Amino acid sequence: MKVVFVTRNAAMYSYHESTVHALRDRGHKVTVLFSYENGVPGWNHTILREGTESQLVVGGEGTDQREHLDTQGIELGKTVSREDRWTTVLAAVRETLTYASYIARGDDSRFRSVQQQRLPTRLRGPMASSKLLPKVLSSKLVMWCLQWVGGLIPVYRPILDHLRELDPDITVVSPINWASRPGDFAGEVEYARASQSLGIPAVVPVLSWDNLTARGLYYVTPDMTLAWNDCHVEEATTIHGIPLEKIVVTGSPLFDKWFNAEDLGESRGDFCKRVGLHPERPIVVYLGSSGNIAPDETWLIHKLISAVANHKNPDINTLQFIIRPHPANADHYGNVNWGNATVLWPRKAALPDSKDAVRAFYNTLLHSIGTVGINTTGMIDAVVADKPSATIFVDRYKKSQVEAPHFQHLFGSGALERVHNGEEFTEFVERILQGRDNAQEQRRKFVTTFVRSRGLCRSAGSVAAMAIEMLSAGLTITEIERKLGPRLDSADLIG
C-alpha cells in the first residue's frame, strides 16, 4: 500500500510519528509531505537528502544540538502550495465559517476572539459592534451558503497533478483546519479535496486534544476521521458535522512515546547535576502554556516561588522548581532571574520530538513530585506519567482555561487538582510530600478513556495504521471498528 501523509510542518511530525512508523513497519510505502519545514520559532527542522534517501534533522537555533529523527524508509517532501486567485476567497469563506461556528455553538472562549481577528477586515468592526449580525452569520442558512460557496471553488490542478504523480492508494491529511493568514494560505485540506476528487480515500487523524474545538472547522468530510476517544467523536459530529459512520476511535498516537519508556530514565543524581538542582530536595515542574492561553506567565511563577519561600513549613521551603516553557511561548523566560532553587529546563525551547528531547522531558517528570500550570498539553503528559498535577485558576486566563472546552475534558475528569493562589499551591505540595495523592484513580481512568481508549497495551499509532489499511482495502467503518475490537467507553469520563 502506498500512503501519502500530509501535515503542516515538520514540527508536527512527532504528532503522527507513531502512526507513520506503524505503517512503515507493516511494509507500506509512506511519503510524508510538509507545507513548511519549520513550525516552532527557535527550533529548526530540516529535510536532508543523501542520494535517494531523505532524513529529518531537528535542533535549536544558536546551538550545536542536531539530531536525526527516525525517518528511515520514509520518503520526505514538500507539498505544492495553492497559489491562484481563489486562495483569498477560500481563506475568507473558511475563516468566516469557523467564526460563525463559534457563535452557533455558544463558545465564548478566548479562541472565539482570536478567530474574530481572522475575519475579513470589513467584517471585523461590524461583527464586534452589532448584536444582529452575529446571529445572522451563525444561522443555518448563511452557514450552508458559505459551505456551498467554498465547495464551488475548483480543486487546484497542480495538487491534483502532484497526487497523480505520487499515485497513493490512500491519503492521510492532518491537520485540515489550520487558520489561513495574509500571505499564508493553509492549504493542507486541499490535498484531502484533491484525493477525494481522484477517487482516493482521504483520512484525517485528529491532531491534538484541542484541535476540534480551538481551531477551524473541517471544510471537507473525510472518508475516515481518526478520533482519540468518545469526547472527540462527539465534537467531530456536533461541531464539524462528521457522520458517526465515518469515525474510528484509535486512542492518541501523540502520547504513545510515554508507554514502555522506562529505558529513558537516568539516575536522580545525574539528572539533578545536569539541570543544576539539589538531588535531595523535592522538585515541582511548572508547565508553561502557549501564547494563546497565557501570553506571559512569569508573574504567576514568581508568586508561586514566593509562596514557597515564605511558607512556615521548612519542608515546603526546600522545594525546587523546574520551569518548562511551552516551546512556542518561551521568549518571556530567558532574561528573568529566578533564584537558586529554580531552573529553566530545557534552556532552549524544545518540542519532545527527538530522542534527546523526549528523554529530557521524561526525566523531568520522573524526578518531580508533581506539576503545576494553567492549560497545556504537558498536563496530559504528566497525567500519563502518573504525576500529581495542579491547575491554577486565575481570572486573567478564564477564557482560555475554564471556558475552553478541551480543558474541561481534562479538568472535569478529576485528574487535576485545582488551586487559586500561592497558599493553595503550597497546600497541594504539602499533601504530596505527606503521601496524600487525591487524584491518582482519576488520572489512571483518564489515561484509559482519553489517551489509550483501545486499551493500555495497544499503541494508538498501530491501531490507526490498521484502520488506514482496512479502509484502503475497501472495508466499511463498521467493519473496521469490529475488526479493531472493543474499546473503552468514556461516557462516564466526567463525573
N, C-alpha and C positions, 0 to 999 in steps of 0.2 A: 504494500500500500504506500502510495506517495502522499505525503501530508505537507501542505503549506501552512505555516503558523505565523500569523501577522500580529505584531504588537507595536506599541507606540515608540518605545525607546529601549535601548539595551539595559537600562536600569530596571526595566520591568521583566527582564529575562528570569530573574530569581522567582517571580510570582508563578511562573509557568515551568520552571526548570524540572520539577518532579514529573510533570506530565510529559514534557519533551523527552526526558531520559527514559521514561517508561515506554514511549512509542519507539524510540531508537533501540532499546534493549529487546523489544519484541520483534525486531527485524525490519522495521519500516524505514523508509527513506524520508527524513524530515528536513525541510528547508524553513529556516526562521528568518523572517523579514522584519526589519526595523524601519520606522519612519525617520528616527534620529538615532545616532549612536549614544549621545549623552542626554541624561534626563534629570540629573541631580547636580546643582551647582557645586563645584569643587570636587566632584567625583567623576572621573573620566572613564568612559567605556570606549574601547577602540577595537574595530574588526581588523585583524591582521591576516594577510593571505600569504601562504607559502606553497607555491605550485597550485595544486588543485584543492589544498586544504585551507580552511578558514578557522580562525580562533578568535575568541572574545577575551580581551585583556582589560582588567579593571585596576584602577589605582587613584589615589588622591592627588590633587594639584599640589605642586610645591614639595612633593616627597618622592623618594625613590621606590616607594611601595607599588609594585606592579605584580599582579597575579593573573595567571591564566585560568579562566573558568572552564568547567568540563563541557566542552562542545565537541569532543572527539566524535567523528562520524556524523556530524550535523553540519549541513550547509548553511552559511550565514549570508545575508544580503540586505539590500535596501529596497523599500517599497518604491513604487512610482507615485510621485506626488500629483494630485489633481491640480492642474493649473489651466483653467479655462474661464470663460465668462460666467459660468454657473456657480463658481465657488462662493461668491458674495451672496448670491440668492440662497444657496443651500445653507450657508452659515446663519444668515438672518432667520430663515424659516426654522431651523433646528433649535437655535438658542431661544427664539420666541416660544416655540412649542414647549421646550423644557421649562421655561419660566411659567407658562400657563399651567403646566402640570403641578408645580409647587403650589400655586394658588388653588387649583381644583382639589387637591388633597389636603388643604389646610395646613401645609408645612410652613411654619413661620420661623424656622431656624435660621442661623446665620447663612446657611447655604442658599436660601432664597434671596437674601440681599446681595450675596455675591453674584448670583445668576442675573439679578436685575441689571447689574453693571455690564452684562454681556448682551443686553438687548440692543437692537439697532439704535443709534444715537437719537433719532427723532422720537422714539417710543419712551425713552427713559424718563424724561421730565413728566409728560402726561400720565405715565403709569404710576409715578410716585405721588402725584397731586390729585388724581381723580379717584373717586370711590366706585364709579360706574365702570370705567374702562377695564380694570382687572376682572370684574365679573363677566364682562362681555368676552374678554380674551380667553377666559377659562371655561367658557360654555362648550358643550359637546360639539355644537355646530362649527364654531370657529376652530376648535382643535382638529376636528375632522378635515376642515378645509385646508389647514396648514399641512396636515399629513398628506392630503391629496396633492397639493402643490409640490411638496417635496418628492412625491412618488412620480410626478410627471417628468422631472428632470432626468435626462438620459444618463445611463452608466457611462463612465469615462472610457473611451476607446483604448487609450494606452494601457489602462489597467486590465481591460479585457485581453489585450494582446499579451501582457505580461503573464497572466494566468494561463493563457493558451500555450505559451512557451514553456511554462513550468509543468503543465499538464498534471495537476494533482487529482487524486481520487476524492479528496476531501480538503476543505479549507477551514482552518481554525483562526478566529479573529478575537482578540481581547486586548484592550477594551474597544468597544464600538461607540462609546458615549462620552468621549473626552470633549472638552469645550474647544470651539474654534475662537481664535483671537485675530485681530487685524494682522495680516501677513502670516498667519499660522493656521491654515485650514486643517482641521482634524479629519484626515481622510481615511483612517483605518476602516471605517464602516463601508467605504466604497469597495473594498475587497470582498466584503460579505455580499453586497449587492451584485457585484460582477460575478462572483461564484455562482450565486443562485440563477442569474440570467443565463449562465452557461450550462445549467443543469447539474452543477457540482454542489453537494450538500455543504452548508455553512454552519459551523458550530461556534458558539460563543460561551467560553467559560467566564463565570463571574470573577472579576479581577481581585476584588478586595471586600472586606466586611462592610464598607460603606458605599460601594460602587453603585448599588441600586437605588440609594436614597440621597446621596450627596453629590451625584454627578448628573449627567444629562440622561435623556430618555434613550431607549433602544429604538433607533429610527428604522430598523427592519425587524422582521420576525424571523429569528434564526430557525433552521431546521431542527436544531437541538441546542438548548441552553443548559450549561452545566452549573448547577447551584450547589452551594456548600451544604445547605441544610433547609429545614422547613421554613425558617424565617425568610430566607432568600426566595423560596418558592412563592410565598405569599406576596412578597414585594414585586417579584417578576410578573405575577399575574395581575395584581391590583394596580400597580403603578405603570408598568410597561406594556400591559396587555398581552403578555406571552401566554398562549394557551397551555393549560396544565399538561396536555398530552404532548407537549414539545419540551418538557423539562425533565432532566435526570439529576438526582442528588448524588454527589460524589464525595462530600467532605471537602476540606480545604487543602489543596496542594501546597499553598504558601507555607504552611506550618509542618509539612512532612519532615523538614530538616531537623526538627527537635526530637523526633521519635528515634530511639536507638542511637542516641548521640553521645553515649557515655564515654566513648573514646576521645571526645573533645576535651575532657576535663584535665585540669592541671592542679597541682597542689595549692593549697591556700597560701602557703609561704611564697611560692614562686609568683602567683598571681598578684599578691599584695606588693611584692617587691617591684613587679613590673609597672603597676599603676601608681605606686607611691603612697600606700596606706599601711597601717599597722595591722599585722595578721591576727592579733589577739583582741582587737576591738571590733564590735559589730558594724556592719555596713548596710545602709539603705540606698537603693538606686532611685534617683529621680528620673522618670521617663518623660522626655520633652515631647511636646505636641507640634504639629505642623503650624505654619503661619496662618492658615485658615481658621484654626482652632484658637490659638493663643499666640499672637504676634511676638510678644516679649514676656517670658515667664520669669525673668531674673529677679524681679521684685518679690515674687511669691517664694522663690527658693530661699532668698535672704531671710524671709520671715520664718521659714521652717528651720533654717540653721540657727537663727536667733533663739527660737523657742527651745531648741535642744540645748544650746549653750547656757541658757538661763534657768534650766529646769533644776528643781531641788533634789532630784534623784541622781546620785553620781553615776549610776549605771546608764542613765539616759545621756549624761554629759559625754560619755565615751563614744557615742555614736559617730560614725563617719559617713560621708555622702559620696556616692559616685553620681555625677550628673551625666546623663546620656542624652545629648541633644537629638532632636529629630533631624535626620540627615538633610532635609530641605529647609531647615529653620535654625541653623547653627551660628549665624553671624553675630547674634547678641551676646554670645558667651565668652568669646576669646579674650576680651580685654578686661574681664571682671576679676577682681581679687576675691577669691573665695575663702581664703584662710587655709590653715594647715591640715584640717580634718576633712577637706572637700577637694575632690579632683574632677576634672573634666575628662571623661573617657568614653569613646576614643577621642584623642586630642584633635583629630581632624574628622569632619563629618564622614560617616560611613554607613552604607547600607549593609545589612547582614546577608551579602550575596556571595562573597568569596569564602574560601575555607578559613582563611585567617580572620575575616570579619565575623563569620559565624562562631568561630572558636572564642573570639573576644567577648561576644555577647553572651554566649553560653556560660562562660566562666564568671562574667559579671553577675549574672543571675544566680549561678550555683553558689557563690561565696557571699551572697547577700542574705539578710534575714527577711527582706521584703522589698516592695517597690511602692512608689507614690507618683502621682501625676494627675493630669486633667482629663484628657481624652486622646488616646493614641493607640495604634496597632500594637505597640510594645506591651501594652497591658495584657493583650491576649497571649503574647509570647511568655509573659510572666505567669499567667494562669496555666498555660501548658506546662511550664516548669514547676508548677505546684507551689508557687511562692505567694505568701500573704501579700495582698495588694490593696492599696487605698486610693480612692479618687477624691480630689479636693473640690468641694462645691464652692465656687466663687461667683458672685453675681455678675462680675465683669465678663465671664465666659458662659453665662447661662444659655445663650442662644446657640453656642457651638458645642455644648455639652449636654445639659439636662434636656434641651429641646431637640437635640439631634436624634433621629430615630435609630440610627445604627448603634449609638451609645447605649440606648435603652435595652438593646438585646443583651449587652454585657452587664450593665448595672442592674437591670431588672432580674437577672438570673440569680443575684445574690453572691456572685463570685468576687465582687469588690466590696470592701468596706468604705463607708463614707465618712469624711472628716470635713470640717468647715473652717478650721483655723489651726494655728500652731499648737495650741493647747490640746485640741482633739488629736492632732497628729502624734504628739508625744504619748498620749494615752494609747493610741494604736501601737506604737513602738513598745511601750511598756507591756502590753498584753502579749506581744510576740516574744519578748525576752522572757516572759514568765511561762511560755509554752501554751498560751491560750490562743488557738487559731480558730476564729469564729466562722470561717467560710470555706474550710477545706472540702467539705462534702459538696458544697455548691460549685466550687471550682472544678472538681472532677466531673460533676454532672454536666457542666458547661462544655468541657472538652469532648465528652462523648456525644453531645447533642448538636453542638455548633461547629466543632472542628473536625472530629472524626466520626461523622454521622453514619458511616458504613461499617464502623467497628474500630476499636482502638488499634487492632493489629493489622488493619488494612490501609496501605498507602493510598491517600486520596488521588495522587497522580496516577497510580496504577489503575484505579477504578475509572478515572477519566479516560485513560488510554483505551481501556476495554470498551467503554461506551462509544468512543470515536471509531474504533474498529468495527463494532457491531452496526453502527449507523451506516458506515461505508459499505458494509456487506448487505445492506437493504433491510435490516430489522427495524421494526417499529419501536417507538419509545416504550410502549407497554411491554414488548418482548425484551427490550434492553433492561428495563427495571426488573423484570422477572429473573433474567439470567444473572444479574448482578447480586441477587439475593436480598434478604430482608434488611431493612435499615432501622435505625433507632428513631423513635417518634419524639419530636421536640415540642409537641403541643403543650406540654406542661413545663417548658423551659422557664417561663416567667410565673412565679407563684410559689 
